[in-house]
Amino acid sequence: MKKFTAAQIKSALARIAGWKKKDAIISRTFQFKDFPAAIRFVDAVAELAEQAWHHPDIDIRWNKVTLTLTTHDAGGLTKMDFVLARKFDELSLR
């Protein structure tokens, strides 16, 4: 998968509210009502990521889950990172 240009990143980032770019990653923190709800979200993220064979870094802090995406093989952000970010956003609304 080919690494996005700065212009592509800017455009894609504008379509995923709440996600922030730092260097070659994008990340977002999701907040849930309690720890079990956060873990259900993480389980759903894990299933989706495994299907896509593209895995985020996950940080769990009681009711908060931070997901971080980058495409290591491409050395930066790719279409897959932004596709999964949108899918993770959808999961958070369930």
C-alpha positions as CSV (number, residue, x, y, z in Angstrom):
1,M,0.0,0.0,0.0
2,K,1.3,3.4,-1.0
3,K,2.0,6.1,1.6
4,F,-0.3,9.1,1.4
5,T,1.0,12.6,0.4
6,A,0.6,15.5,2.8
7,A,-2.4,16.7,0.7
8,Q,-4.0,13.3,0.8
9,I,-3.6,13.1,4.6
10,K,-5.1,16.6,5.1
11,S,-8.1,15.7,2.9
12,A,-8.7,12.3,4.6
13,L,-8.2,13.8,8.1
14,A,-10.9,16.3,7.4
15,R,-13.4,13.4,7.0
16,I,-12.7,11.8,10.4
17,A,-13.7,14.1,13.2
18,G,-11.8,13.6,16.4
19,W,-8.7,12.0,15.0
20,K,-5.4,13.9,15.3
21,K,-2.3,13.5,13.3
22,K,1.2,13.5,14.9
23,D,4.2,12.7,12.7
24,A,3.3,9.5,10.8
25,I,0.3,8.4,13.0
26,I,-3.3,9.3,13.5
27,S,-5.0,8.7,16.9
28,R,-8.2,9.2,18.7
29,T,-9.4,8.7,22.3
30,F,-12.9,7.2,22.7
31,Q,-14.8,7.5,26.0
32,F,-17.4,5.1,27.3
33,K,-19.7,4.8,30.3
34,D,-17.5,2.3,32.1
35,F,-14.7,-0.3,31.8
36,P,-16.9,-3.2,30.4
37,A,-18.2,-0.9,27.6
38,A,-14.6,0.1,26.8
39,I,-13.6,-3.5,26.6
40,R,-16.6,-4.4,24.4
41,F,-15.4,-1.7,22.0
42,V,-11.8,-3.1,22.1
43,D,-13.1,-6.6,21.3
44,A,-15.0,-5.2,18.3
45,V,-12.0,-3.2,17.1
46,A,-9.8,-6.3,17.4
47,E,-12.2,-8.4,15.3
48,L,-12.4,-5.7,12.6
49,A,-8.6,-5.2,12.6
50,E,-7.9,-8.9,12.3
51,Q,-10.3,-9.1,9.3
52,A,-8.5,-6.2,7.7
53,W,-5.0,-7.5,8.7
54,H,-4.3,-4.0,9.9
55,H,-3.9,-3.6,13.6
56,P,-4.0,-0.4,15.7
57,D,-2.0,0.3,18.8
58,I,-4.6,0.2,21.7
59,D,-4.3,2.0,25.1
60,I,-7.0,1.3,27.6
61,R,-7.5,3.6,30.6
62,W,-10.7,2.4,32.5
63,N,-13.4,4.0,30.3
64,K,-11.1,5.5,27.7
65,V,-9.6,3.8,24.7
66,T,-7.0,5.4,22.5
67,L,-6.4,3.9,19.1
68,T,-3.3,4.8,17.1
69,L,-3.0,3.9,13.4
70,T,-0.1,3.9,10.9
71,T,1.0,1.6,8.2
72,H,4.5,0.4,9.2
73,D,5.2,-1.4,6.0
74,A,4.6,1.9,4.0
75,G,6.5,4.0,6.5
76,G,3.5,6.3,7.2
77,L,-0.2,6.8,6.7
78,T,-2.1,5.1,3.9
79,K,-5.7,4.7,2.8
80,M,-6.1,1.7,5.1
81,D,-5.5,3.8,8.2
82,F,-8.3,6.2,7.3
83,V,-10.7,3.5,6.2
84,L,-10.2,1.8,9.6
85,A,-10.5,5.1,11.5
86,R,-14.0,5.6,10.0
87,K,-14.9,2.0,10.8
88,F,-13.7,2.4,14.4
89,D,-15.8,5.6,14.6
90,E,-18.9,3.6,13.5
91,L,-18.1,0.9,16.1
92,S,-18.0,3.5,18.9
93,L,-21.6,4.5,18.2
94,R,-23.0,1.0,18.8
